[in-house]
């Protein structure tokens, strides 16, 4: 559903992020104190140690790579999900 972000597993993850967004995502991860690095080969490595970190990484990647419609659909899904409880 969302680009390169169907799930995030625990451990060291290599994210395939377009160059135009890589450093913005990297800096946001750094602001949230999530261990990450941009390597010379262009890859973005992220250390995912908890479910919370996985959710944050997913959210950050969605913020930069998802289309407006995908974000609206996700928001509507969250509203509908929370209304069930």
Backbone bond lengths (Angstrom), bond angles and torsions (degrees), N, CA, C in turn:
res aa  C-N    CA-C-N  psi(-1)  N-CA   C-N-CA  omega(-1)  CA-C   N-CA-C  phi
1 X - - - 1.454 - - 1.532 111.22 -
2 X 1.331 117.31 -45.94 1.462 121.01 -179.87 1.511 108.73 -111.39
3 X 1.316 118.42 142.68 1.458 122.67 -173.90 1.521 113.01 -54.54
4 X 1.335 116.56 122.52 1.462 122.77 174.70 1.516 113.69 52.22
5 X 1.304 117.96 30.19 1.455 118.32 -171.14 1.529 111.54 -146.76
6 X 1.330 117.82 40.19 1.449 119.36 -179.46 1.516 110.99 -72.10
7 X 1.320 117.88 -27.09 1.455 122.55 173.77 1.518 108.14 -162.60
8 X 1.307 115.91 161.56 1.455 121.46 175.28 1.517 106.83 -129.32
9 X 1.322 117.30 119.00 1.461 121.89 -179.72 1.521 110.07 -86.51
10 X 1.339 115.60 163.87 1.457 119.99 177.62 1.524 110.03 -76.73
11 X 1.328 116.20 152.60 1.458 122.10 -179.89 1.518 110.80 107.39
12 X 1.341 114.78 -168.21 1.463 120.44 179.64 1.522 108.77 -76.64
13 X 1.329 117.02 120.85 1.456 122.37 -177.85 1.523 110.38 -115.38
14 X 1.315 115.80 141.50 1.456 121.72 175.14 1.518 106.58 -107.16
15 X 1.331 115.86 117.06 1.462 121.12 -178.64 1.522 109.73 -99.52
16 X 1.317 115.73 133.66 1.460 121.55 176.65 1.528 107.08 -92.81
17 X 1.315 115.44 95.70 1.460 123.02 -175.38 1.520 108.35 -114.98
18 X 1.325 118.04 135.32 1.470 119.50 176.21 1.534 110.78 -56.14
19 X 1.304 116.05 141.83 1.459 122.09 -178.40 1.518 112.22 -52.33
20 X 1.321 117.18 -37.30 1.462 121.13 -177.30 1.531 112.59 -63.58
21 X 1.324 118.07 -23.69 1.468 121.39 -178.76 1.531 113.69 -110.72
22 X 1.312 116.96 -11.44 1.466 121.46 -171.54 1.527 112.72 -56.76
23 X 1.319 117.87 -49.26 1.457 119.19 -175.85 1.519 112.32 -72.71
24 X 1.316 118.11 -31.05 1.465 120.46 175.64 1.519 110.31 -65.34
25 X 1.324 116.42 -43.34 1.467 120.37 177.66 1.519 109.78 -65.82
26 X 1.326 117.22 -44.03 1.466 121.79 178.51 1.527 110.71 -57.07
27 X 1.322 117.39 -47.13 1.470 120.41 -178.93 1.522 111.70 -65.33
28 X 1.325 117.79 -36.82 1.469 120.24 177.26 1.525 110.23 -66.11
29 X 1.317 117.37 -40.48 1.467 120.68 176.25 1.527 110.52 -61.13
30 X 1.331 116.14 -41.16 1.465 120.30 178.68 1.530 110.63 -64.13
31 X 1.321 117.78 -40.91 1.466 121.25 177.96 1.529 111.49 -59.20
32 X 1.329 116.03 -33.31 1.468 120.92 179.81 1.525 112.29 -90.95
33 X 1.334 115.83 8.00 1.461 123.46 179.12 1.528 112.41 58.19
34 X 1.328 115.62 38.40 1.461 122.11 174.13 1.522 106.44 -97.39
35 X 1.322 116.57 121.45 1.456 122.15 -177.15 1.526 109.75 -61.53
36 X 1.328 115.05 122.38 1.460 120.63 -179.08 1.519 109.22 -155.64
37 X 1.333 115.03 161.29 1.459 119.46 177.82 1.516 110.14 -153.60
38 X 1.324 115.43 146.29 1.460 122.29 173.49 1.522 106.41 -101.79
39 X 1.312 116.42 119.90 1.461 120.84 -177.61 1.521 110.79 -94.06
40 X 1.344 116.61 159.77 1.468 120.64 -179.22 1.526 114.00 -56.75
41 X 1.347 117.44 -25.99 1.463 119.60 179.54 1.530 112.30 -76.20
42 X 1.350 117.13 -1.17 1.451 121.78 176.94 1.513 114.73 94.38
43 X 1.340 117.09 -3.87 1.459 119.45 -178.63 1.527 110.90 -82.99
44 X 1.316 115.26 156.01 1.460 122.70 177.48 1.516 107.49 -113.28
45 X 1.331 116.81 116.27 1.462 122.35 179.65 1.514 108.44 -100.50
46 X 1.341 116.03 134.45 1.458 122.02 -178.91 1.523 108.66 -131.09
47 X 1.318 116.79 133.18 1.465 121.53 175.74 1.520 108.53 -92.69
48 X 1.328 116.55 113.30 1.462 122.51 -178.69 1.523 107.51 -107.72
49 X 1.340 115.90 107.47 1.456 120.97 -174.85 1.523 115.00 -106.56
50 X 1.322 116.95 -5.26 1.461 119.54 -176.89 1.519 109.86 -154.89
51 X 1.315 115.04 165.93 1.459 120.23 176.84 1.525 110.50 -62.29
52 X 1.330 117.28 -39.88 1.469 120.63 178.40 1.524 110.73 -59.75
53 X 1.321 117.16 -44.29 1.466 120.19 178.82 1.524 110.48 -63.08
54 X 1.335 117.39 -40.88 1.468 121.04 178.41 1.530 110.59 -60.64
55 X 1.330 116.61 -42.26 1.472 120.74 179.07 1.521 110.41 -64.68
56 X 1.329 117.04 -42.68 1.460 120.65 179.23 1.525 111.67 -63.46
57 X 1.330 116.83 -43.74 1.466 120.65 179.01 1.523 109.45 -62.06
58 X 1.311 117.12 -46.12 1.473 121.23 178.55 1.526 110.26 -58.10
59 X 1.316 116.55 -45.71 1.465 121.43 -178.64 1.533 111.74 -63.38
60 X 1.321 116.21 -42.85 1.474 120.35 -179.47 1.525 110.47 -64.61
61 X 1.323 116.53 -45.70 1.464 119.84 -179.62 1.526 109.83 -63.13
62 X 1.334 117.05 -42.99 1.470 120.35 177.20 1.520 111.08 -58.75
63 X 1.324 116.78 -43.41 1.468 121.53 -177.90 1.527 110.81 -55.83
64 X 1.322 116.98 -37.58 1.456 120.47 -176.31 1.521 114.14 -92.02
65 X 1.341 118.15 -29.60 1.458 119.90 -170.40 1.522 115.20 -111.10
66 X 1.306 118.44 -21.64 1.466 119.75 -177.95 1.523 110.25 -75.14
67 X 1.310 114.84 150.42 1.462 119.25 175.74 1.525 109.29 -74.02
68 X 1.300 116.05 165.08 1.466 120.76 177.95 1.528 110.12 -58.10
69 X 1.325 116.70 -42.57 1.466 120.53 -179.35 1.532 111.12 -64.66
70 X 1.322 117.55 -40.08 1.467 120.28 177.42 1.522 110.96 -62.74
71 X 1.322 116.80 -40.35 1.466 120.36 178.02 1.526 111.36 -65.66
72 X 1.334 116.56 -41.18 1.461 120.10 177.05 1.527 111.31 -63.89
73 X 1.326 116.96 -42.20 1.471 121.08 177.77 1.523 111.04 -61.86
74 X 1.323 116.39 -41.84 1.472 120.93 179.19 1.523 110.47 -64.10
75 X 1.313 117.00 -44.48 1.459 121.18 179.08 1.529 110.62 -61.26
76 X 1.330 116.28 -44.60 1.464 120.04 178.68 1.529 110.75 -62.89
77 X 1.321 116.92 -40.82 1.468 121.21 177.08 1.531 110.26 -59.86
78 X 1.322 117.28 -44.05 1.468 121.17 179.45 1.525 111.28 -63.53
79 X 1.325 116.93 -42.41 1.468 120.61 178.10 1.525 110.38 -61.60
80 X 1.332 116.70 -45.78 1.460 120.69 -179.97 1.523 111.38 -64.54
81 X 1.316 116.55 -39.05 1.461 121.30 179.67 1.527 110.65 -64.91
82 X 1.351 116.63 -45.80 1.465 120.27 -178.58 1.532 111.28 -68.42
83 X 1.336 117.69 -27.79 1.464 120.66 179.23 1.530 111.59 -70.11
84 X 1.345 116.99 -22.00 1.458 120.90 179.35 1.518 111.87 -72.79
85 X 1.302 117.42 -18.74 1.470 120.47 -177.44 1.465 110.40 -104.45
